[in-house]
Amino acid sequence: MNYNGMNFDNYLKQYPDANGYFGKYGGSFVSDELQKAMNEITDAYFTICKSSKFIGELRKIRREFQGRPTPISYLERLSGTIGNVQLYVKREDLNHTGAHKLNHCMGEALLAKYMGKKKLIAETGAGQHGVALATAAAYFGLECDIYMGAVDIKKQAPNVARMKILGANVIEVTHGLATLKEAVDAAFDAYTKDYHNSIYCIGSVLGPHPFPMMVRDFQSVVGIEAREQFLSMTGELPDAIVACVGGGSNAMGFFSGFLNDPVEIYGVEPLGRGPKLGDHAASLKYGTEGIMHGFNSIMLKDENGEPAPVYSVASGLDYPSSGPEHAFLNEVGRVHYDVADDEETIDAFFKLSRLEGIIPAIESSHAVAYALKLAREMGKGSVLICLSGRGDKDMDYIIEKYGIR
Ligand SMILES: *Cc1c(COP(=O)(O)O)cnc(C)c1O
């Protein structure tokens, strides 16, 4: 199909190009040493991941370990509150470990196994990526080093405990502000020194090529399943689909199934407390082009051109950029990127819990909040939301900050 003059018939094969570019976004901006490691992963990915043995093993893992396919649920009572639009959710909250992240972590770890690597290395901020990766490492019997800022270790005690129970080494990073940025640097350093033996596992559609492509491909199972399921449930495609965008992995996997369909696609970024720099993490809406963490994309910068401090009520969304493919889909106008603020997000969190018996992650609640606004504007039709994860991890925070509404 054509959108704004661009043809999407063969999109997933055409993008990214051989150097990892989606238009002008993406690429690989790393040291020569690290580039060798990236080339090795790219080569391995293109051979191993196309083999029926690898694909067969990944499918078996998804079915027998992760519990896929995850269902789509029709939100009858919530739909009833907004008139004639029918709302549905793709239930990534029911994926093992409670979110979509395991989809790419199992893929990355299986690739590591096929490449003969012994160790998985990653950083984590809120700990969600660390827990998913530690789960994958335990499953495959691989070592797992998770770099985490000292400040985050204090804040995220339950996830630190989970990682340790799963057998991962949580390595405390104490320099600088001792948060995610420093953890990324420390993890990259460790990986550069040890890439013969280990593989770096990025937590979203971010970082140097081939990660944005690889993570999208591993997450595309969400979109493929959702499209088939929705068709068989209703006989047609949804009119619109909505997902939250932090780095953008759940959104990219979900969207990839519908890019060549007559479906309106919405990515929702966190507006947090408002549009002032520092109060949100809506990089596509307020950011500018720039290079960070090894790739070119749209990012929020401070006055020195460095990644700006960002805020969101959802710790999984507070990243100062988004994956390069989102920057591209925004530029060519195939996906609409918009925002939901903290207040409407928390409201949606309680609505979905009360009316449907599904407690969503605060990240996913951004997509629900936006879908409710969109549905009111549409007046009729159907909206399918990607419910990226469950809200159990957010209970303490919600009760402390908002009480029970
Ligand atoms: C990590 C996380 C996100 C944000 O990551 P993306 O790469 O943007 O998908 C969203 N939802 C949940 C539940 C998460 O854990």
The ligand as an ORCA input file, in Angstrom:
! r2SCAN-3c Opt
* xyz 0 1
  C      10.090     -1.464     29.216
  C       8.650     -1.338     29.041
  C       8.091     -0.467     28.075
  C       8.909      0.472     27.239
  O       9.789     -0.136     26.352
  P       9.555     -0.127     24.783
  O      10.869     -0.555     24.247
  O       9.172      1.262     24.390
  O       8.474     -1.086     24.485
  C       6.724     -0.456     27.908
  N       5.921     -1.239     28.654
  C       6.410     -2.069     29.598
  C       5.462     -2.888     30.378
  C       7.785     -2.145     29.824
  O       8.271     -2.983     30.759
*
